[in-house]
């Protein structure tokens, strides 16, 4: 167990009023822990939120040795504060760490650090519908060295941001651009890791999609350019002729925690589910035959994001009636209901802060 030293701010910030954006406002405190080769992780502390002082030669700036995660804290209907499956974030952190040669963080220490920081900042958890306290753990390489090597020093940090809906449209269906030029990841690469390089690689296509009026990019596989993989900020699901289908995890797709939760719920409800290859041609055919009933994304930030339109080259697939589908709504209500304590948590996903 970590012995976390807590230093409270003497100049608390004013809490935001009105409509919250996403990831724009930060709380009063942050968690920091150092790693030194030969010593391991040490000096866990919660300190006032502020800028870092780092050498310009830090290896994170030059070779991108870093990772990040995302989860949320919620104020439950009973007035208590809760996290949603933080152990899964800890496991995924260490899977990313393995890929990036970053030292492992004990899962227990990881969750303890997050709970301790949220406890300090509990009055920052917003309570309006659709809001939450977004939690951003991350690790950066801090050794000042210009050789291409594994850093000997790291910082593990957690910052918090009271946030509203990820998409300004909320639960209104979004339009998705299926990218047919750029690729994001290939098997054996970094696609399954939660690291900044994956997101930097997505920006050019994201700009192109936005210029065409689309909210996000749906990536195709990097070899054949025919199988759908994931959206920039979420995993993707299709309801095709009554079956819930999502791309199988193959090493180039992020193993989403909300994705895992949605599959568990669908199976609990007796809905047929498939994790497999899904080609764009299959989607086009399903849409033309009327079998493409719903499309939705899943992710920590948006939870469930219904998709109303998919574009691939000159084909535009309009999904449903332009409103959120019945399954998408049920999944959103169930996941958020469990998170807020409105529904029974038979899976043991909710963790009290």
C-alpha positions as CSV (number, residue, x, y, z in Angstrom):
1,X,0.0,0.0,0.0
2,X,1.2,3.5,-0.9
3,X,2.1,6.0,1.8
4,X,0.7,9.0,0.0
5,X,1.7,12.4,1.3
6,X,-1.0,15.1,0.8
7,X,-0.3,18.8,0.5
8,X,-3.4,20.9,0.1
9,X,-3.6,24.0,-2.0
10,X,-3.8,27.4,-0.2
11,X,-5.5,29.0,-3.3
12,X,-8.4,26.8,-4.3
13,X,-9.8,27.4,-7.8
14,X,-13.4,28.6,-8.5
15,X,-15.5,25.7,-9.6
16,X,-17.1,26.0,-13.1
17,X,-20.6,27.2,-13.4
18,X,-23.1,26.4,-16.2
19,X,-22.5,24.0,-19.0
20,X,-19.3,21.9,-18.8
21,X,-17.3,21.2,-21.9
22,X,-14.9,18.2,-22.0
23,X,-11.4,18.3,-20.5
24,X,-11.1,22.1,-20.3
25,X,-11.2,22.7,-16.5
26,X,-8.9,21.1,-13.9
27,X,-9.2,20.5,-10.2
28,X,-7.1,21.9,-7.4
29,X,-4.8,18.9,-6.9
30,X,-2.9,16.2,-8.8
31,X,-1.2,12.9,-7.9
32,X,2.5,12.4,-8.7
33,X,4.8,9.4,-8.2
34,X,8.4,9.0,-9.4
35,X,10.2,6.0,-10.9
36,X,14.0,5.7,-10.7
37,X,15.8,2.7,-12.1
38,X,17.2,0.5,-9.3
39,X,14.7,2.1,-6.8
40,X,11.4,1.5,-8.4
41,X,8.3,3.7,-7.9
42,X,8.6,6.1,-4.9
43,X,7.5,9.3,-3.3
44,X,3.7,9.1,-4.0
45,X,2.1,12.4,-3.3
46,X,-0.9,14.6,-3.9
47,X,0.0,18.2,-4.4
48,X,-1.6,21.4,-5.8
49,X,-2.2,21.3,-9.5
50,X,0.5,23.2,-11.4
51,X,3.0,23.2,-14.2
52,X,5.9,20.8,-14.4
53,X,9.5,21.7,-14.7
54,X,11.3,19.2,-17.1
55,X,14.5,19.1,-19.0
56,X,14.1,19.9,-22.7
57,X,16.1,16.6,-23.3
58,X,13.5,14.5,-21.5
59,X,13.0,11.4,-23.6
60,X,9.2,11.7,-23.7
61,X,9.7,14.8,-26.0
62,X,11.9,13.1,-28.4
63,X,10.8,9.4,-28.6
64,X,7.3,9.4,-27.3
65,X,7.8,7.0,-24.5
66,X,4.5,7.7,-22.7
67,X,1.1,6.3,-22.1
68,X,-2.3,7.5,-20.7
69,X,-5.6,6.2,-19.5
70,X,-9.1,7.6,-19.0
71,X,-11.9,6.8,-16.5
72,X,-14.5,8.7,-14.5
73,X,-15.8,9.3,-11.0
74,X,-19.5,9.8,-10.5
75,X,-21.7,11.1,-7.7
76,X,-24.2,8.3,-7.0
77,X,-27.8,8.7,-6.1
78,X,-26.9,7.8,-2.5
79,X,-24.5,10.8,-2.3
80,X,-21.4,8.6,-2.4
81,X,-18.7,8.8,-5.0
82,X,-18.0,5.9,-7.3
83,X,-15.5,4.7,-10.0
84,X,-16.4,2.3,-12.8
85,X,-14.1,-0.7,-13.2
86,X,-10.8,1.0,-12.3
87,X,-9.1,-2.4,-12.1
88,X,-9.6,-2.7,-15.9
89,X,-7.8,0.6,-16.4
90,X,-4.9,-0.6,-14.2
91,X,-4.7,-3.9,-16.2
92,X,-4.8,-2.0,-19.5
93,X,-2.1,0.5,-18.2
94,X,0.3,-2.4,-17.6
95,X,-0.5,-3.9,-21.0
96,X,0.4,-0.6,-22.6
97,X,3.5,-0.3,-20.3
98,X,4.7,-3.6,-21.5
99,X,4.5,-2.5,-25.1
100,X,6.3,0.8,-24.4
101,X,9.0,-0.6,-22.0
102,X,7.5,1.4,-19.1
103,X,7.7,-0.1,-15.6
104,X,4.7,-1.9,-14.3
105,X,2.6,-0.2,-11.7
106,X,0.9,-2.4,-9.1
107,X,-2.8,-2.6,-9.8
108,X,-3.6,-2.0,-6.1
109,X,-1.3,1.1,-6.0
110,X,-2.8,2.4,-9.2
111,X,-6.4,2.2,-7.9
112,X,-5.4,3.5,-4.5
113,X,-3.8,6.6,-6.1
114,X,-6.9,7.4,-8.1
115,X,-9.2,6.8,-5.1
116,X,-7.0,9.0,-2.9
117,X,-7.0,11.9,-5.3
118,X,-10.8,11.7,-6.0
119,X,-11.3,11.6,-2.2
120,X,-9.4,14.9,-1.9
121,X,-11.4,16.4,-4.8
122,X,-14.9,14.9,-4.1
123,X,-16.5,18.3,-4.1
124,X,-15.4,18.8,-7.8
125,X,-17.6,15.9,-8.9
126,X,-20.4,17.5,-10.9
127,X,-24.0,16.2,-10.4
128,X,-25.9,17.5,-13.4
129,X,-27.2,14.7,-15.8
130,X,-24.5,13.5,-18.2
131,X,-21.6,15.0,-16.2
132,X,-18.8,13.3,-14.4
133,X,-15.3,13.9,-13.0
134,X,-12.9,12.7,-15.8
135,X,-9.7,11.1,-14.6
136,X,-6.6,11.1,-16.6
137,X,-3.7,8.9,-15.4
138,X,-0.5,9.0,-17.5
139,X,3.1,8.1,-17.4
140,X,6.0,10.0,-19.1
141,X,9.7,9.2,-19.6
142,X,11.7,11.9,-17.9
143,X,15.4,10.9,-18.3
144,X,17.3,13.7,-20.1
145,X,19.0,11.8,-22.8
146,X,19.1,12.0,-26.6
147,X,20.0,8.4,-27.4
148,X,17.3,6.1,-28.5
149,X,16.9,3.9,-25.4
150,X,14.6,3.0,-22.6
151,X,14.3,5.8,-20.0
152,X,15.6,5.2,-16.5
153,X,13.2,7.7,-15.0
154,X,9.4,8.2,-15.2
155,X,6.6,10.2,-13.7
156,X,3.2,8.6,-13.0
157,X,0.6,11.3,-12.7
158,X,-3.2,11.7,-12.3
159,X,-5.1,14.8,-13.1
160,X,-8.9,15.4,-12.9
161,X,-11.3,17.4,-15.0
162,X,-15.1,18.0,-14.3
163,X,-16.7,17.4,-17.7
164,X,-19.9,17.2,-19.6
165,X,-20.7,15.2,-22.7
166,X,-17.8,14.3,-25.0
167,X,-19.8,15.2,-28.0
168,X,-21.7,18.5,-27.9
169,X,-24.6,16.8,-29.4
170,X,-24.9,14.5,-26.4
171,X,-26.9,11.4,-27.4
172,X,-27.9,12.7,-30.8
173,X,-26.5,10.4,-33.5
174,X,-23.2,11.4,-34.9
175,X,-21.8,11.1,-38.4
176,X,-18.8,8.9,-39.0
177,X,-16.3,9.1,-41.8
178,X,-14.8,5.8,-42.9
179,X,-11.2,6.6,-43.8
180,X,-9.9,5.1,-47.1
181,X,-6.5,6.9,-47.4
182,X,-4.6,7.1,-44.1
183,X,-4.2,4.1,-41.7
184,X,-3.9,4.3,-37.9
185,X,-2.4,1.0,-36.9
186,X,-1.3,-2.5,-38.0
187,X,-0.9,-5.8,-36.2
188,X,2.4,-5.9,-34.3
189,X,2.3,-2.1,-34.0
190,X,0.9,0.2,-31.3
191,X,-2.8,0.0,-32.0
192,X,-3.7,-2.0,-28.9
193,X,-1.7,0.4,-26.6
194,X,-3.1,3.6,-25.2
195,X,-0.3,5.9,-26.2
196,X,-0.3,9.4,-27.6
197,X,1.4,8.4,-30.9
198,X,-1.8,6.5,-31.9
199,X,-3.8,9.7,-31.5
200,X,-1.3,11.9,-33.2
201,X,-1.4,9.5,-36.2
202,X,-5.2,10.0,-36.4
203,X,-5.2,13.8,-36.6
204,X,-4.8,14.3,-40.4
205,X,-7.8,12.1,-41.1
206,X,-9.7,13.7,-38.3
207,X,-9.2,17.2,-39.8
208,X,-10.4,15.8,-43.2
209,X,-13.5,14.3,-41.7
210,X,-14.4,17.5,-39.8
211,X,-14.0,19.5,-43.0
212,X,-16.6,17.2,-44.6
213,X,-19.0,17.6,-41.6
214,X,-18.3,14.3,-39.9
215,X,-17.6,14.0,-36.1
216,X,-15.2,11.1,-36.1
217,X,-13.1,8.7,-38.2
218,X,-13.7,5.0,-38.5
219,X,-10.4,3.3,-39.3
220,X,-9.9,0.3,-41.6
221,X,-7.3,-2.3,-41.2
222,X,-3.8,-1.2,-42.3
223,X,-3.2,-4.1,-44.7
224,X,-6.2,-4.9,-46.8
225,X,-8.0,-1.6,-46.2
226,X,-11.4,-3.4,-46.1
227,X,-12.2,-4.4,-42.5
228,X,-13.4,-1.9,-40.0
229,X,-11.5,-1.6,-36.8
230,X,-12.3,1.3,-34.4
231,X,-13.3,4.9,-34.3
232,X,-10.8,7.5,-33.1
233,X,-12.3,7.9,-29.6
234,X,-14.3,4.7,-29.3
235,X,-14.9,1.1,-30.3
236,X,-17.7,0.4,-32.8
237,X,-20.7,-1.9,-32.8
238,X,-23.2,-2.8,-35.4
239,X,-26.7,-4.4,-35.0
240,X,-27.1,-6.5,-38.1
241,X,-30.3,-8.5,-38.5
242,X,-30.7,-8.8,-34.7
243,X,-27.0,-9.8,-34.0
244,X,-24.6,-7.4,-32.2
245,X,-21.4,-7.4,-34.1
246,X,-18.1,-5.7,-33.2
247,X,-14.6,-6.1,-34.7
248,X,-12.5,-8.7,-32.9
249,X,-9.5,-7.6,-30.9
250,X,-6.5,-8.4,-33.1
251,X,-3.6,-6.4,-31.7
252,X,-4.4,-3.2,-33.6
253,X,-7.6,-2.3,-31.8
254,X,-7.8,-0.8,-28.3
255,X,-9.5,-3.2,-25.8
256,X,-12.1,-0.8,-24.6
257,X,-13.5,-1.2,-21.1
258,X,-17.0,0.1,-22.1
259,X,-16.7,-2.3,-25.1
260,X,-16.2,-5.2,-22.7
261,X,-19.1,-4.0,-20.5
262,X,-21.5,-3.8,-23.5
263,X,-20.6,-7.3,-24.6
264,X,-21.3,-8.6,-21.1
265,X,-24.6,-6.8,-20.9
266,X,-25.8,-8.0,-24.4
267,X,-24.9,-11.6,-23.4
268,X,-26.7,-11.2,-20.1
269,X,-29.8,-10.1,-22.0
270,X,-29.6,-13.1,-24.3
271,X,-28.7,-11.1,-27.4
272,X,-26.5,-12.9,-30.0
273,X,-23.1,-11.3,-30.1
274,X,-20.1,-11.8,-32.5
275,X,-16.6,-10.5,-32.4
276,X,-15.2,-11.0,-35.9
277,X,-14.0,-9.4,-39.1
278,X,-16.5,-6.9,-40.6
279,X,-15.9,-5.6,-44.0
280,X,-17.1,-2.3,-45.4
281,X,-18.8,-4.3,-48.2
282,X,-20.8,-6.2,-45.6
283,X,-22.0,-3.0,-44.1
284,X,-23.0,-1.5,-47.4
285,X,-24.9,-4.7,-48.3
286,X,-26.6,-4.8,-44.8
287,X,-27.6,-1.2,-45.2
288,X,-29.0,-1.7,-48.7
289,X,-31.0,-4.7,-47.6
290,X,-32.4,-3.0,-44.4
291,X,-30.5,-5.3,-42.1
292,X,-28.2,-2.7,-40.6
293,X,-30.5,-1.7,-37.7
294,X,-28.2,0.2,-35.4
295,X,-24.6,1.5,-35.2
296,X,-23.1,2.9,-32.0
297,X,-19.7,3.6,-30.5
298,X,-18.6,2.8,-26.9
299,X,-15.9,4.5,-24.8
300,X,-15.2,6.0,-21.4
301,X,-15.7,9.6,-22.6
302,X,-19.0,9.2,-24.5
303,X,-20.2,5.9,-22.9
304,X,-22.6,5.1,-25.8
305,X,-22.6,7.3,-28.9
306,X,-25.2,6.4,-31.5
307,X,-24.2,6.7,-35.1
308,X,-26.7,8.2,-37.6
309,X,-24.6,8.2,-40.8
310,X,-21.6,6.4,-42.2
311,X,-19.7,7.6,-45.3
312,X,-17.4,5.4,-47.3
313,X,-16.0,7.0,-50.5
314,X,-19.2,8.0,-52.5
315,X,-21.5,5.9,-50.4
316,X,-23.4,7.4,-47.5
317,X,-25.2,5.0,-45.2
318,X,-28.1,6.5,-43.2
319,X,-28.8,4.4,-40.1
320,X,-32.3,4.1,-38.7
321,X,-34.6,7.1,-38.4
322,X,-32.1,9.6,-37.3
323,X,-32.8,9.1,-33.6
324,X,-31.0,7.0,-31.1
325,X,-31.8,3.3,-31.5
326,X,-33.6,1.2,-28.8
327,X,-30.6,-0.9,-28.0
328,X,-28.2,2.1,-27.9
329,X,-30.6,3.8,-25.5
330,X,-31.0,0.7,-23.3
331,X,-27.2,0.3,-23.1
332,X,-26.6,3.9,-22.2
333,X,-29.3,3.9,-19.5
334,X,-27.9,0.6,-18.1
335,X,-24.3,1.5,-18.1
336,X,-24.9,5.0,-16.6
337,X,-27.5,3.5,-14.3
338,X,-24.9,1.1,-12.8
339,X,-22.3,3.9,-12.7
340,X,-24.7,6.2,-10.7
341,X,-26.1,3.5,-8.5
342,X,-29.6,3.7,-10.0
343,X,-29.5,0.1,-11.1
344,X,-28.3,-3.1,-9.4
345,X,-24.6,-3.8,-10.0
346,X,-24.7,-7.6,-10.4
347,X,-21.3,-7.5,-12.2
348,X,-19.4,-5.8,-9.3
349,X,-18.2,-3.0,-11.6
350,X,-18.9,0.0,-9.4
351,X,-16.2,0.9,-6.8
352,X,-16.9,3.2,-4.0
353,X,-14.3,6.0,-3.5
